[in-house]
Amino acid sequence: MRQRSASSTKRNFWSHLTLCGIIVLGAVVCLTGPRNAYSFVLLPPPPSQGMPLSIDLPTETFNSLGRGVTSFSLLAEGAASAWNDIGVGLSPDHAFFTKSTPRQRDPCAGIDGINTVTFSKTNCGLGWGDVLGITIRRWFEGNNVFEADVLFNDTAQWDAYSGPIQLFVTIGQVDDFTRTALHEFGHALGLGHPPGAPGQSAPAIMKSKSTDVDSLQPDDRDGAHAILYVRPTRDFRIDVTPESQTIRPGSTAEFVLSATATLQPGIQAIDLLSLTGTCPPNATCAFDSLELTNATPVTYKVTTTAATPIGQYPQRIVGIGGGVTRLTTAALTISAEVEEALARVFVTVEDDQGEPIPQARIRVKHQVTKEKIKGVSDENGEYVSPLINPADYKVICKQAGFAKVKEVITLAAGDEQTVNCILDPLAEEE
């Protein structure tokens, strides 16, 4: 957590800040007092797959006080890149922070597998006071952090500049977003506030009390390199489509899970799937298979009854494979006010001789949001999509050795359209 110091004074229009960190299921205290030098402090290590950030910050550009034309989204990306430049872990990983597609979720609601970075009007329902930002870290497996969300005070006056913290007589304190983001991302990757140590003078962005330091220092680098983190040589992720559904009591929601190897292709199957969210009361939740592979998706169904109460029920799905544990989350809402307005796509895949092509990769891509539904054709060359919202979609069929086929379709409410993909063999090179 970053906080304005109560003892800040106007001195040539500059002031200093106090930096603090909030750790959920753990604690980091806010240190005040003289600006001593510190050595780094390690928190429980981050997840072994690195940390994809869902940066949900304004992309509109502005003329900053000291960092040119920029945006808050770009400033956050730059802060994450600064940590990547020095590397994280015992064998420094220079791609620890990555950028994922922003997904609007409530970071204060609990574990959802998404590392949200956003502005917030409140400090998880509380007033901000002098707090500028918080990092919420959550434990999932053993003592490893599974998720870290970063909230910035939306009521503060933000800008971007180098040097001392700026405090103007006319408008008050203007806070530097970059150094705040650097500090909070340091908490996210596993660094705490260094304790006071008389006689030390080394600067650090992770100090609990701000100085004129506006970039990562050797002490920050040494701390990042001491974190007990090693990226695995093989890994996977689980995607869920759609990411959210709203259904009536007495109906069924279907979510399609697909797995993708994100590093070396060593994990062929995820040998366990389990539900860690809340299955709605008077409902059943089940997978059609407990083995998810890179080629074969799994369907997860939530079947409600008339007695299922309305409400929100986040579904957290865990996959374990090759000693690696990963999570994905789908938002499920039960509501009495749902229009019967969904549609479905049937896809057949054949070669130019009319023979079915099994295991062809199917993508149904929303033309506006670009969200993709992924699947594969069965032994009969057929694929059925989950229920989806009416919209324009691009259906893509591809298989190794064949030319890819694309077709754009328009789905209206209640539609069940069939797309026939005829794949022509690629010409052999002479």
RATA-V912836 format. One record per backbone hydrogen bond with DSSP energy under -1.0 kcal/mol. NH is the residue of the N-H (numbers start at 1). CO is the residue of the C=O. If there is no record, write none. Layout:
nh = <NH:NH>
co = <CO:CO>
This chain:
nh = <2:3:4:8:11:14:15:18:19:20:26:36:37:43:50:51:53:54:55:56:56:62:64:66:70:73:75:76:77:78:79:80:81:82:83:84:85:86:87:88:89:90:93:98:100:105:109:116:117:118:120:123:124:126:131:132:133:134:136:138:140:144:145:146:147:149:150:151:152:153:154:156:159:167:168:172:174:175:177:180:181:182:183:184:185:186:187:188:189:191:192:200:207:210:221:222:223:224:225:229:237:239:241:245:247:251:253:255:256:257:258:260:266:270:271:274:276:278:284:286:288:292:293:294:298:300:301:302:303:304:308:311:313:315:317:318:319:320:321:324:326:328:330:331:333:334:335:341:343:344:346:347:348:349:350:351:354:357:359:361:362:363:364:365:366:367:370:373:375:377:378:381:383:385:388:393:394:395:396:397:398:402:403:405:407:409:411:414:415:417:419:421:423:426>
co = <133:18:130:5:14:11:165:3:208:1:23:34:200:190:47:96:98:115:53:54:117:70:68:160:62:58:71:72:73:74:75:76:77:78:79:80:81:82:83:93:224:229:88:51:53:103:106:114:54:150:152:126:122:123:128:2:2:151:149:147:144:141:45:138:138:136:116:134:118:132:120:153:175:13:172:168:166:157:159:176:177:178:179:180:181:182:183:184:185:186:41:197:204:17:217:218:219:220:221:227:260:258:256:331:333:248:302:300:241:298:239:237:264:292:320:318:316:314:303:301:299:270:296:268:257:255:286:253:284:251:305:334:332:330:328:274:326:272:324:321:319:317:315:243:245:311:247:339:388:415:417:383:419:381:421:355:351:349:377:398:375:396:373:394:371:392:366:364:362:360:382:378:347:345:343:409:365:407:363:405:361:399:424:397:395:393:391:342:412:344:346:348:350:401>
